[in-house]
Amino acid sequence: MSEDTSPLLEADHDTIRKILPHRYPFLMIDKVRDIVPGQSAVGIKNVTVNEPHFQGHFPGHPVMPGVLMIEAMAQTGAVLIGASRGIETELMIYFTTVDKAKFRRPVVPGDVLELHVTVKRAGSRIGKFEGRAMVNGEVAAEAEFSAMVQLPKEPQAEG
């Protein structure tokens, strides 16, 4: 029997947690689907009223902060990098730049964000991405961003 070497096409919550070091309340995506390694992916974020930012961001009229939508796009890009390089490889993926950010409509509890991320340029350590956060086919936010890949540092020997 041959071993399955097909690329990862979807990442559930457990797989995302293997790729990203983020945990609640900083893990912004629930799953990633339609992964085309080295090219594109679609992240999913179910927006719920329980999220801590809604307590203080427009109380009485909860609106998801735009910067968190961009963070969710960046996390989708990081999962795309992890899926492209193999989830067994320990990587640290750092968000490095944001350009051309635009916010088109408010995102509120009950919305499902689809985070469409495309690789614009991929180097061995730095990648540039284009992202769109969509709700019901309508653009809520868009941005270009970059990320840097770094292997974790080896523990230093004492003495």
Residue, then its C-alpha position, 0 to 999 in steps of 0.5 A: m500500500s502506498e503512503d498518501t502524499s497528496p497536499l493538504l486541501e483543508a485544515d480543521h481546527d486541530t490542524i490549524r493549532k498545529i501550524l499556528p502558535h495562537r490560542y484563544p482569544f488570538l486564534m482568529i480562524d476556525k478552519v481553512r479550506d480550498i488550500v492550493p499549496g503555494q497559491s491560495a486558500v480560504g479561511i473561515k471565521n464564524v463571528t460570535v457575540n461571545e468574542p471579547h472585543f465585542q464588550g468594548h468595541f461599539p457596545g450595544h452595536p457590536v462591530m468586529p474591529g477591522v484590524l482583527m479581520i486583517e489578522a484573520m487574513a494573515q493567519t489564513g496566509a500562515v496556514l497556507i504557508g504551513a500547508s505548503r511546507g508540511i505541517e510537521t515542520e515547526l515554523m514561526i510565521y510572523f506578520t511583517t507588513v500591511d498595505k492598501a487596507k480598506f474596510r468596506r462594511p461592518v462585520v457583526p455577530g452571526d456573520v461568517l467571514e470567508l478569508h480569501v488569501t492569494v500568494k502574490r510572491a513567495g520567497s524562501r523566507i518572505g511571502k507577500f499576500e493579497g487578502r479579501a474578507m467576504v460576508n455573503g459574497e460582499v467584500a468587508a475588508e481587503a489588504e495586502f500583507s507580508a509574512m516572514v518564516q523563521l525556524p524556531k531557535e534551538p534551546q541554548a545549552e546552559g553552562 
